[in-house]
Amino acid sequence: MRITRIHIAAGVMTGLLLTGAAWAADQPMSQTPYAHGDDAKLPSGVIGVSLQIGAERIGDPSVLYVGMVHPEGPAHQAGLRHGDEIMTVDGTAVSGKSYAQVVRMIRGEPGTVVKLGVRGEGAAREVAITRIAGDKLPKDPTGSYGSAK
């Protein structure tokens, strides 16, 4: 999926609403400031990405795509890139699922593997990523785990 200005605008608008959720999605539990209820029970295994929601045009179905990839994380090592559309997690389609549901599907115990079906600039592909403990990923000076590069 090629990121266009409309994707970026939709992503920014959605990002403003979901900034806390996107940041919290890949944080270890001890660093998640917004954790409560079921969120506090999320496993600590992460893959080193933040997710964003976008659409081609207003009214189009939204898609979930990779917003940032930590340069030292397992997602980067597996070939996941900024702009890749997440289509499946462990063979289950993400279409129709909430952002929080997808985060719960991706997170898991450190050392376990999650398989993501993604569509990027080329074709659809599946990547297997071994989760690591969130505290194993160093943050950049801004407190972020990834970059859009």
PyMOL CGO cylinders between C-alpha atoms (Angstrom):
from pymol import cmd
from pymol.cgo import CYLINDER

trace = [
    CYLINDER, 0.00, 0.00, 0.00, 1.44, 3.34, -0.99, 0.3, 1, 1, 1, 1, 1, 1,
    CYLINDER, 1.44, 3.34, -0.99, 0.99, 6.07, 1.59, 0.3, 1, 1, 1, 1, 1, 1,
    CYLINDER, 0.99, 6.07, 1.59, -0.57, 9.15, 0.00, 0.3, 1, 1, 1, 1, 1, 1,
    CYLINDER, -0.57, 9.15, 0.00, -1.33, 12.61, 1.32, 0.3, 1, 1, 1, 1, 1, 1,
    CYLINDER, -1.33, 12.61, 1.32, -4.87, 11.49, 2.07, 0.3, 1, 1, 1, 1, 1, 1,
    CYLINDER, -4.87, 11.49, 2.07, -3.54, 8.53, 4.06, 0.3, 1, 1, 1, 1, 1, 1,
    CYLINDER, -3.54, 8.53, 4.06, -1.28, 10.85, 5.98, 0.3, 1, 1, 1, 1, 1, 1,
    CYLINDER, -1.28, 10.85, 5.98, -4.11, 13.33, 6.65, 0.3, 1, 1, 1, 1, 1, 1,
    CYLINDER, -4.11, 13.33, 6.65, -6.47, 10.56, 7.74, 0.3, 1, 1, 1, 1, 1, 1,
    CYLINDER, -6.47, 10.56, 7.74, -3.68, 9.02, 9.80, 0.3, 1, 1, 1, 1, 1, 1,
    CYLINDER, -3.68, 9.02, 9.80, -2.89, 12.31, 11.49, 0.3, 1, 1, 1, 1, 1, 1,
    CYLINDER, -2.89, 12.31, 11.49, -6.55, 12.96, 12.31, 0.3, 1, 1, 1, 1, 1, 1,
    CYLINDER, -6.55, 12.96, 12.31, -6.95, 9.45, 13.67, 0.3, 1, 1, 1, 1, 1, 1,
    CYLINDER, -6.95, 9.45, 13.67, -3.54, 9.64, 15.29, 0.3, 1, 1, 1, 1, 1, 1,
    CYLINDER, -3.54, 9.64, 15.29, -4.60, 12.69, 17.26, 0.3, 1, 1, 1, 1, 1, 1,
    CYLINDER, -4.60, 12.69, 17.26, -7.46, 10.66, 18.67, 0.3, 1, 1, 1, 1, 1, 1,
    CYLINDER, -7.46, 10.66, 18.67, -5.42, 7.51, 19.21, 0.3, 1, 1, 1, 1, 1, 1,
    CYLINDER, -5.42, 7.51, 19.21, -2.01, 8.88, 20.16, 0.3, 1, 1, 1, 1, 1, 1,
    CYLINDER, -2.01, 8.88, 20.16, -2.19, 7.45, 23.64, 0.3, 1, 1, 1, 1, 1, 1,
    CYLINDER, -2.19, 7.45, 23.64, -3.50, 4.10, 22.40, 0.3, 1, 1, 1, 1, 1, 1,
    CYLINDER, -3.50, 4.10, 22.40, -0.91, 3.86, 19.61, 0.3, 1, 1, 1, 1, 1, 1,
    CYLINDER, -0.91, 3.86, 19.61, 1.91, 4.69, 21.97, 0.3, 1, 1, 1, 1, 1, 1,
    CYLINDER, 1.91, 4.69, 21.97, 0.59, 2.32, 24.61, 0.3, 1, 1, 1, 1, 1, 1,
    CYLINDER, 0.59, 2.32, 24.61, 0.16, -0.53, 22.12, 0.3, 1, 1, 1, 1, 1, 1,
    CYLINDER, 0.16, -0.53, 22.12, 3.84, -1.37, 22.12, 0.3, 1, 1, 1, 1, 1, 1,
    CYLINDER, 3.84, -1.37, 22.12, 4.87, -0.27, 25.61, 0.3, 1, 1, 1, 1, 1, 1,
    CYLINDER, 4.87, -0.27, 25.61, 5.78, -2.61, 28.44, 0.3, 1, 1, 1, 1, 1, 1,
    CYLINDER, 5.78, -2.61, 28.44, 3.08, -2.59, 31.09, 0.3, 1, 1, 1, 1, 1, 1,
    CYLINDER, 3.08, -2.59, 31.09, 5.18, -0.70, 33.62, 0.3, 1, 1, 1, 1, 1, 1,
    CYLINDER, 5.18, -0.70, 33.62, 5.47, 2.21, 31.14, 0.3, 1, 1, 1, 1, 1, 1,
    CYLINDER, 5.47, 2.21, 31.14, 1.88, 2.29, 29.89, 0.3, 1, 1, 1, 1, 1, 1,
    CYLINDER, 1.88, 2.29, 29.89, 0.33, 5.41, 31.43, 0.3, 1, 1, 1, 1, 1, 1,
    CYLINDER, 0.33, 5.41, 31.43, -3.19, 4.72, 30.12, 0.3, 1, 1, 1, 1, 1, 1,
    CYLINDER, -3.19, 4.72, 30.12, -3.46, 1.06, 31.14, 0.3, 1, 1, 1, 1, 1, 1,
    CYLINDER, -3.46, 1.06, 31.14, -6.62, 0.13, 32.99, 0.3, 1, 1, 1, 1, 1, 1,
    CYLINDER, -6.62, 0.13, 32.99, -9.02, -2.76, 33.14, 0.3, 1, 1, 1, 1, 1, 1,
    CYLINDER, -9.02, -2.76, 33.14, -8.25, -5.34, 30.46, 0.3, 1, 1, 1, 1, 1, 1,
    CYLINDER, -8.25, -5.34, 30.46, -5.40, -3.18, 29.06, 0.3, 1, 1, 1, 1, 1, 1,
    CYLINDER, -5.40, -3.18, 29.06, -3.42, -3.87, 32.20, 0.3, 1, 1, 1, 1, 1, 1,
    CYLINDER, -3.42, -3.87, 32.20, -3.57, -7.58, 31.38, 0.3, 1, 1, 1, 1, 1, 1,
    CYLINDER, -3.57, -7.58, 31.38, -1.84, -7.27, 27.99, 0.3, 1, 1, 1, 1, 1, 1,
    CYLINDER, -1.84, -7.27, 27.99, 1.18, -9.56, 27.63, 0.3, 1, 1, 1, 1, 1, 1,
    CYLINDER, 1.18, -9.56, 27.63, 4.55, -7.83, 27.72, 0.3, 1, 1, 1, 1, 1, 1,
    CYLINDER, 4.55, -7.83, 27.72, 5.83, -9.25, 24.42, 0.3, 1, 1, 1, 1, 1, 1,
    CYLINDER, 5.83, -9.25, 24.42, 6.13, -6.66, 21.65, 0.3, 1, 1, 1, 1, 1, 1,
    CYLINDER, 6.13, -6.66, 21.65, 7.39, -6.60, 18.06, 0.3, 1, 1, 1, 1, 1, 1,
    CYLINDER, 7.39, -6.60, 18.06, 8.57, -2.98, 17.88, 0.3, 1, 1, 1, 1, 1, 1,
    CYLINDER, 8.57, -2.98, 17.88, 5.89, -1.19, 15.87, 0.3, 1, 1, 1, 1, 1, 1,
    CYLINDER, 5.89, -1.19, 15.87, 3.21, 1.40, 16.28, 0.3, 1, 1, 1, 1, 1, 1,
    CYLINDER, 3.21, 1.40, 16.28, 0.04, 1.06, 14.24, 0.3, 1, 1, 1, 1, 1, 1,
    CYLINDER, 0.04, 1.06, 14.24, -2.05, 3.70, 12.51, 0.3, 1, 1, 1, 1, 1, 1,
    CYLINDER, -2.05, 3.70, 12.51, -5.47, 3.77, 10.91, 0.3, 1, 1, 1, 1, 1, 1,
    CYLINDER, -5.47, 3.77, 10.91, -6.03, 5.35, 7.50, 0.3, 1, 1, 1, 1, 1, 1,
    CYLINDER, -6.03, 5.35, 7.50, -8.32, 5.43, 4.47, 0.3, 1, 1, 1, 1, 1, 1,
    CYLINDER, -8.32, 5.43, 4.47, -7.96, 6.47, 0.83, 0.3, 1, 1, 1, 1, 1, 1,
    CYLINDER, -7.96, 6.47, 0.83, -10.94, 8.84, 1.02, 0.3, 1, 1, 1, 1, 1, 1,
    CYLINDER, -10.94, 8.84, 1.02, -13.42, 9.93, 3.64, 0.3, 1, 1, 1, 1, 1, 1,
    CYLINDER, -13.42, 9.93, 3.64, -16.10, 7.26, 3.83, 0.3, 1, 1, 1, 1, 1, 1,
    CYLINDER, -16.10, 7.26, 3.83, -13.82, 4.45, 2.58, 0.3, 1, 1, 1, 1, 1, 1,
    CYLINDER, -13.82, 4.45, 2.58, -13.23, 1.47, 4.86, 0.3, 1, 1, 1, 1, 1, 1,
    CYLINDER, -13.23, 1.47, 4.86, -10.31, 2.12, 7.17, 0.3, 1, 1, 1, 1, 1, 1,
    CYLINDER, -10.31, 2.12, 7.17, -7.13, 0.07, 7.02, 0.3, 1, 1, 1, 1, 1, 1,
    CYLINDER, -7.13, 0.07, 7.02, -4.58, -0.64, 9.70, 0.3, 1, 1, 1, 1, 1, 1,
    CYLINDER, -4.58, -0.64, 9.70, -1.02, 0.00, 8.71, 0.3, 1, 1, 1, 1, 1, 1,
    CYLINDER, -1.02, 0.00, 8.71, 2.44, 0.19, 10.24, 0.3, 1, 1, 1, 1, 1, 1,
    CYLINDER, 2.44, 0.19, 10.24, 3.13, 3.76, 11.31, 0.3, 1, 1, 1, 1, 1, 1,
    CYLINDER, 3.13, 3.76, 11.31, 6.58, 3.29, 12.82, 0.3, 1, 1, 1, 1, 1, 1,
    CYLINDER, 6.58, 3.29, 12.82, 9.08, 0.45, 13.06, 0.3, 1, 1, 1, 1, 1, 1,
    CYLINDER, 9.08, 0.45, 13.06, 11.72, 0.34, 15.78, 0.3, 1, 1, 1, 1, 1, 1,
    CYLINDER, 11.72, 0.34, 15.78, 15.09, 0.07, 14.00, 0.3, 1, 1, 1, 1, 1, 1,
    CYLINDER, 15.09, 0.07, 14.00, 16.38, -2.48, 16.52, 0.3, 1, 1, 1, 1, 1, 1,
    CYLINDER, 16.38, -2.48, 16.52, 13.15, -4.43, 16.95, 0.3, 1, 1, 1, 1, 1, 1,
    CYLINDER, 13.15, -4.43, 16.95, 12.15, -7.84, 15.65, 0.3, 1, 1, 1, 1, 1, 1,
    CYLINDER, 12.15, -7.84, 15.65, 9.58, -6.37, 13.22, 0.3, 1, 1, 1, 1, 1, 1,
    CYLINDER, 9.58, -6.37, 13.22, 12.34, -4.44, 11.44, 0.3, 1, 1, 1, 1, 1, 1,
    CYLINDER, 12.34, -4.44, 11.44, 14.53, -7.54, 11.33, 0.3, 1, 1, 1, 1, 1, 1,
    CYLINDER, 14.53, -7.54, 11.33, 11.61, -9.50, 9.82, 0.3, 1, 1, 1, 1, 1, 1,
    CYLINDER, 11.61, -9.50, 9.82, 11.22, -6.94, 7.04, 0.3, 1, 1, 1, 1, 1, 1,
    CYLINDER, 11.22, -6.94, 7.04, 8.13, -5.04, 8.24, 0.3, 1, 1, 1, 1, 1, 1,
    CYLINDER, 8.13, -5.04, 8.24, 8.18, -1.50, 6.89, 0.3, 1, 1, 1, 1, 1, 1,
    CYLINDER, 8.18, -1.50, 6.89, 6.44, 1.81, 7.44, 0.3, 1, 1, 1, 1, 1, 1,
    CYLINDER, 6.44, 1.81, 7.44, 3.24, 1.82, 5.37, 0.3, 1, 1, 1, 1, 1, 1,
    CYLINDER, 3.24, 1.82, 5.37, 2.72, -1.95, 5.28, 0.3, 1, 1, 1, 1, 1, 1,
    CYLINDER, 2.72, -1.95, 5.28, -0.98, -2.72, 5.62, 0.3, 1, 1, 1, 1, 1, 1,
    CYLINDER, -0.98, -2.72, 5.62, -1.80, -5.30, 8.30, 0.3, 1, 1, 1, 1, 1, 1,
    CYLINDER, -1.80, -5.30, 8.30, -4.32, -7.74, 6.81, 0.3, 1, 1, 1, 1, 1, 1,
    CYLINDER, -4.32, -7.74, 6.81, -4.12, -10.78, 9.12, 0.3, 1, 1, 1, 1, 1, 1,
    CYLINDER, -4.12, -10.78, 9.12, -2.70, -11.77, 12.49, 0.3, 1, 1, 1, 1, 1, 1,
    CYLINDER, -2.70, -11.77, 12.49, -1.98, -15.47, 12.88, 0.3, 1, 1, 1, 1, 1, 1,
    CYLINDER, -1.98, -15.47, 12.88, -4.28, -16.16, 9.92, 0.3, 1, 1, 1, 1, 1, 1,
    CYLINDER, -4.28, -16.16, 9.92, -7.22, -14.15, 11.29, 0.3, 1, 1, 1, 1, 1, 1,
    CYLINDER, -7.22, -14.15, 11.29, -8.37, -11.18, 9.21, 0.3, 1, 1, 1, 1, 1, 1,
    CYLINDER, -8.37, -11.18, 9.21, -8.22, -7.83, 11.01, 0.3, 1, 1, 1, 1, 1, 1,
    CYLINDER, -8.22, -7.83, 11.01, -11.00, -6.35, 8.87, 0.3, 1, 1, 1, 1, 1, 1,
    CYLINDER, -11.00, -6.35, 8.87, -13.91, -5.43, 11.12, 0.3, 1, 1, 1, 1, 1, 1,
    CYLINDER, -13.91, -5.43, 11.12, -11.84, -5.66, 14.30, 0.3, 1, 1, 1, 1, 1, 1,
    CYLINDER, -11.84, -5.66, 14.30, -11.21, -2.71, 16.59, 0.3, 1, 1, 1, 1, 1, 1,
    CYLINDER, -11.21, -2.71, 16.59, -7.79, -1.21, 17.06, 0.3, 1, 1, 1, 1, 1, 1,
    CYLINDER, -7.79, -1.21, 17.06, -7.65, -2.61, 20.61, 0.3, 1, 1, 1, 1, 1, 1,
    CYLINDER, -7.65, -2.61, 20.61, -8.59, -6.09, 19.40, 0.3, 1, 1, 1, 1, 1, 1,
    CYLINDER, -8.59, -6.09, 19.40, -5.75, -6.07, 16.87, 0.3, 1, 1, 1, 1, 1, 1,
    CYLINDER, -5.75, -6.07, 16.87, -3.27, -4.86, 19.49, 0.3, 1, 1, 1, 1, 1, 1,
    CYLINDER, -3.27, -4.86, 19.49, -4.31, -7.77, 21.73, 0.3, 1, 1, 1, 1, 1, 1,
    CYLINDER, -4.31, -7.77, 21.73, -3.85, -10.16, 18.80, 0.3, 1, 1, 1, 1, 1, 1,
    CYLINDER, -3.85, -10.16, 18.80, -0.33, -8.87, 18.07, 0.3, 1, 1, 1, 1, 1, 1,
    CYLINDER, -0.33, -8.87, 18.07, 0.92, -8.66, 21.65, 0.3, 1, 1, 1, 1, 1, 1,
    CYLINDER, 0.92, -8.66, 21.65, 1.89, -11.90, 23.35, 0.3, 1, 1, 1, 1, 1, 1,
    CYLINDER, 1.89, -11.90, 23.35, 4.41, -13.53, 25.58, 0.3, 1, 1, 1, 1, 1, 1,
    CYLINDER, 4.41, -13.53, 25.58, 8.07, -12.75, 24.88, 0.3, 1, 1, 1, 1, 1, 1,
    CYLINDER, 8.07, -12.75, 24.88, 9.70, -15.54, 22.86, 0.3, 1, 1, 1, 1, 1, 1,
    CYLINDER, 9.70, -15.54, 22.86, 6.49, -16.51, 21.04, 0.3, 1, 1, 1, 1, 1, 1,
    CYLINDER, 6.49, -16.51, 21.04, 5.91, -15.95, 17.32, 0.3, 1, 1, 1, 1, 1, 1,
    CYLINDER, 5.91, -15.95, 17.32, 3.17, -13.89, 15.70, 0.3, 1, 1, 1, 1, 1, 1,
    CYLINDER, 3.17, -13.89, 15.70, 2.52, -14.18, 11.96, 0.3, 1, 1, 1, 1, 1, 1,
    CYLINDER, 2.52, -14.18, 11.96, 1.34, -11.04, 10.20, 0.3, 1, 1, 1, 1, 1, 1,
    CYLINDER, 1.34, -11.04, 10.20, -0.15, -11.03, 6.74, 0.3, 1, 1, 1, 1, 1, 1,
    CYLINDER, -0.15, -11.03, 6.74, 0.84, -7.69, 5.24, 0.3, 1, 1, 1, 1, 1, 1,
    CYLINDER, 0.84, -7.69, 5.24, 0.57, -5.86, 1.95, 0.3, 1, 1, 1, 1, 1, 1,
    CYLINDER, 0.57, -5.86, 1.95, 3.33, -3.44, 1.07, 0.3, 1, 1, 1, 1, 1, 1,
    CYLINDER, 3.33, -3.44, 1.07, 4.65, -1.74, -2.06, 0.3, 1, 1, 1, 1, 1, 1,
    CYLINDER, 4.65, -1.74, -2.06, 5.15, -5.10, -3.70, 0.3, 1, 1, 1, 1, 1, 1,
    CYLINDER, 5.15, -5.10, -3.70, 2.74, -7.91, -3.05, 0.3, 1, 1, 1, 1, 1, 1,
    CYLINDER, 2.74, -7.91, -3.05, 1.05, -9.49, -0.06, 0.3, 1, 1, 1, 1, 1, 1,
    CYLINDER, 1.05, -9.49, -0.06, 3.35, -11.52, 2.15, 0.3, 1, 1, 1, 1, 1, 1,
    CYLINDER, 3.35, -11.52, 2.15, 3.44, -13.17, 5.55, 0.3, 1, 1, 1, 1, 1, 1,
    CYLINDER, 3.44, -13.17, 5.55, 6.10, -12.34, 8.11, 0.3, 1, 1, 1, 1, 1, 1,
    CYLINDER, 6.10, -12.34, 8.11, 6.83, -14.32, 11.25, 0.3, 1, 1, 1, 1, 1, 1,
    CYLINDER, 6.83, -14.32, 11.25, 8.04, -12.15, 14.13, 0.3, 1, 1, 1, 1, 1, 1,
    CYLINDER, 8.04, -12.15, 14.13, 9.29, -13.36, 17.51, 0.3, 1, 1, 1, 1, 1, 1,
    CYLINDER, 9.29, -13.36, 17.51, 8.04, -11.10, 20.28, 0.3, 1, 1, 1, 1, 1, 1,
    CYLINDER, 8.04, -11.10, 20.28, 10.49, -9.68, 22.79, 0.3, 1, 1, 1, 1, 1, 1,
    CYLINDER, 10.49, -9.68, 22.79, 10.01, -8.08, 26.19, 0.3, 1, 1, 1, 1, 1, 1,
    CYLINDER, 10.01, -8.08, 26.19, 9.08, -4.42, 25.80, 0.3, 1, 1, 1, 1, 1, 1,
    CYLINDER, 9.08, -4.42, 25.80, 11.88, -3.30, 28.11, 0.3, 1, 1, 1, 1, 1, 1,
    CYLINDER, 11.88, -3.30, 28.11, 14.42, -4.78, 25.66, 0.3, 1, 1, 1, 1, 1, 1,
    CYLINDER, 14.42, -4.78, 25.66, 13.72, -2.05, 23.07, 0.3, 1, 1, 1, 1, 1, 1,
    CYLINDER, 13.72, -2.05, 23.07, 15.54, 1.20, 23.75, 0.3, 1, 1, 1, 1, 1, 1,
    CYLINDER, 15.54, 1.20, 23.75, 13.52, 4.37, 23.23, 0.3, 1, 1, 1, 1, 1, 1,
    CYLINDER, 13.52, 4.37, 23.23, 14.77, 7.34, 21.24, 0.3, 1, 1, 1, 1, 1, 1,
    CYLINDER, 14.77, 7.34, 21.24, 15.17, 10.71, 23.01, 0.3, 1, 1, 1, 1, 1, 1,
    CYLINDER, 15.17, 10.71, 23.01, 11.53, 11.62, 22.26, 0.3, 1, 1, 1, 1, 1, 1,
    CYLINDER, 11.53, 11.62, 22.26, 10.30, 8.52, 24.11, 0.3, 1, 1, 1, 1, 1, 1,
    CYLINDER, 10.30, 8.52, 24.11, 9.23, 6.76, 20.92, 0.3, 1, 1, 1, 1, 1, 1,
    CYLINDER, 9.23, 6.76, 20.92, 9.98, 3.15, 20.03, 0.3, 1, 1, 1, 1, 1, 1,
    CYLINDER, 9.98, 3.15, 20.03, 10.09, 3.57, 16.26, 0.3, 1, 1, 1, 1, 1, 1,
    CYLINDER, 10.09, 3.57, 16.26, 10.62, 5.75, 13.27, 0.3, 1, 1, 1, 1, 1, 1,
    CYLINDER, 10.62, 5.75, 13.27, 8.72, 6.29, 10.04, 0.3, 1, 1, 1, 1, 1, 1,
    CYLINDER, 8.72, 6.29, 10.04, 11.86, 5.62, 7.98, 0.3, 1, 1, 1, 1, 1, 1,
]
cmd.load_cgo(trace, "trace")
